[in-house]
Amino acid sequence: MRHVPTSGPAILASNHTSFYDWLVVRRRIIFLAKSSYFTGRGLRGRLRRHFFTACRQVPVDRSGGGAGEAALRTAVRLVGEGQLLGVFPPRARAPRMAGSTGAGPAWSA
């Protein structure tokens, strides 16, 4: 984590095989999180919503069409505000595609 700047705008593109990045980086990371994490029902839904809100995660709609573009605009806004934006590129989940990511993080930069 020595390459993560201590201040100013940056994008941290993590993979889904390690979700502990937020524990070892010495500054707050704001992740884009799927909106369903904020809309669940019952006790589990309320706990999940509270957790993601308390961690300053930003809900994004991933339903397709213009939703992806809206998520990218949100990412650009956060980076423009000087935040450390954490993203999990879509292709990072599959072990056979490790190291191969989509264009989203680069587009936001």
N, C-alpha and C positions, 0 to 999 in steps of 0.2 A: 504494500500500500504506500510505498515511499513516493510513487509517482502521482499521487492524488494531491492537488494543491490545497494549502491550508485556508485559502480564501479565494474569492472570485468565482466566476462561472466555470463550470466543468460538467462533463458527462461521464458517469461511471457505468460502463456496459458490463454487466455481470452475467454469469451463466446460471442456469437452473440447477447445476450440480452442487453449487455452493451458495447458500443463502445467508452466510454469516458475515458478508461484507460490511453490513451496517454496524456490526459489533467491533470491528477492528479499525474502521476509518474514524479519525478524530474530529470529524465535523458532521453535522446533520445532513443526511441524504434524503432527498424527497423523491419517492418512487411514484410512478404512475401505476395505479392499481385498477383492476377491472371494476366497473361500477357495481356489479352484483355483490361485492364485498360490503357495500354500504346500504344495501336494500333488503338484506335477509330478514326473515320473520322469526318471532319467538326469542327465547333467551339467547340461543346461539347467534342469531342474527344481530341482536343488540350488542352482545359482547364483541362480535367481529367488527361491527360498525364503530364501536367505541375504541377498540384497539387501533384500527386503521386511521381513524380521525386523530387520536392522541399522538400517533406517530407522524402526523402531518402528511399522510399519503393523499394523493390527488385522484379522485375517481374519474375514469375515462370510459366512454362507451366504445365497445369493441365489436359492435354488431355488424359492421361492414359499411360499404358505401362511403359516405362522407365522414363517418365516425373516425376512421383512421386519420384522416386529414385534421379533424378537430383535435385529436390526441397529439398530433405533431405540433399544431399551433400552441397547445398548452405547454408542451415541452420547450418550444422556442421562447415562450413568455417567461417560464421559470428560469431558464438559462440567462435570458436578458435581464432578469432581476438579480443576477449574481449568485443563483442557487447552485448547489451540487445536485444534479439530476441523476437519479439511478434508474436504469432501464434493464429489462431482461429481454434481449432481442429474441424474436419468435423462434428462430432456428437453434438457439442455444440450448433448448430443452432436450433435443435428441442427441445422445452420445455420439452417434455416427457422424453428426454434423458439427461437432465441437470445433470452435474456432471459425465457423462459417456463420455470419450473421446477415441480416437483411440491411437495407439502406437507411432504416429509420434513425439510428444514432448519428450517422454521418450527416443526414439531411438536417437534423436538429442543430448540429454544430455549425 
